[in-house]
């Protein structure tokens, strides 16, 4: 994931930072902010995505959705590659209980949470996404380990 976000920086996408209360929404625990009852004129606020050439994104909700669709396709490809490595990892696990390693799972999740601010990703997003990735990966590994028969050893 960090590689993907670094790639965005390389192609010239820079997420602008601000110094308002919303900056606290990037860290765990989330701040206690009362729900807004404002009826804003759309679009409200200033663009927060700025490209290296000085232009900003985005001028319409459709433009935002197009960019999100592109990113979602890239995320699917990255998750597919990750799943390939997860499957490969099962070759090194001899029993079903070997599949789930809670300390390793927590290490991966906490690493993502700790690294999130360095790429301007809200920690709550990193935590929940990585929990989902790890939990589904464990289920996938358990299925693979259970589905592949153990070859019989014939002794003479």
N, C-alpha and C positions, 0 to 999 in steps of 0.2 A: 504494500500500500504506500509506504514511504517513497518507493521508487516511482510509483505513478504520480505522486504529488510533486516529486522533484522534476519529473518530466514536464509537468505543467509550468513549473518555473523556468525550465530551459526554453520552452517555446514562447516565453514572454508573458505568461499570465501571472500577474501579481495581485494578490488579494490585499486590498487596502486595509489598513487598520484604523481604528478610531479610538477615542478616549472616552466614550460614553458608557452608560450603565450596561449596555448590551455586551460589552467586552467581558463582563463577568459571566456571561452565558457560555463561555468557552472553557470554563473550569468546573471541576467537581469539588464540592457540591454546588448545584445550581443555586443562584440567589433566589430569595423569596421576593418576587416582584408581583404586585397585584395585577390581575388581568386588565388589559386595556379595554376601555369602553369607547375609545375614540372612533369616529367615523372619518377616516382620512380621505383626502382627495388623492386619486390614483393617477400616476405613480407618486408615492410619497418618498421623502428622503433622497439622498444622493447615491449614485452608483457606488458600490463597494468593490467591484472587480475592475481593475485597471490593467491594461496591457502595457508592455514595455515601451511601445511606441507612443504612449500617452493617451490613447483612446480608452473609452470605458465601455463596459457591457452593463446593461443591456437596454435596448430601447423598447422592447415589448415582451410580454409574457410568452409569446410564441418563440421568440429568440432564446429565451431562457430555457424553455422546454426542449427546443432542438439541441441545445448544448447539453442538457441533462440526459437526453436520449443517447447522445454520442458517448458521454461518460458512462452511462449504464451499460452500453455494449462493451466498452473497454473493461469495466468491472467484471462482467460475465466472463470475458476471456481470461482475465487474471484469476478468477475463482475456478475456472476450468483447469487452468495450469496448476493451481494450488491443489485441487482435488487429485490430479495425476500424481503429485508428490505424496499426498496423503495415502493414496492406494499403494504407492511404492514402499512407503514406510511399513505397511503391514507385513512385508516380506521379512522384516527384522523383529517381528513380534510373534513369539511361539504359542501363546495362549490368549484366549479372549480377555482375561483380566489384564494382560500386558497392554491392551489397546488404550485404556483410559489412564492417563498419568496426570492426576489433579495438580501436582506441583508444577509440571511443565505447562499445563493449560493456563494456570494462574500466571506463570511467568510471561507467557505470550500475551495474555490480555493486559497485564499490568505494563508490559513494555509498550504496547500500543497506546495506552492511556498516558504514560509518561512522555512518549514522543509526540503526542498529538499537538501540544502547543507550538512545537518547533515548526510545524507545517500549517499552523493556523486552523487546526481542526478541533471542534469542540470535544472535550474529553468525554462527555456523555455519549456522543456519537461513536467515538472510538471504542468505548467500553461495551456498549450494547451491540455494535456490529461485530466486534471480535468475540464476544460471548456467543453470538449466533454462529459465527464461522467455526469456532472451536467445538461447540456442542453438536453442530451438524456433522462436522468432520469425525467426531468420535462415533456417532451413529453410522456413518458411512464405513468407517474402519471396522466396526463391529460386524456389519453386514458382510463385508469382504472376507474377514477372518472366518466367519461362520459359513459362508457359501463355498469356500474353496476347500475341497476335501484334503485331508492329510494323507499323503501316500503311505501305503502299507509297507512295512519293512518285513521282508521275508528272511528268516534266519535258516541257515542250512546246518 
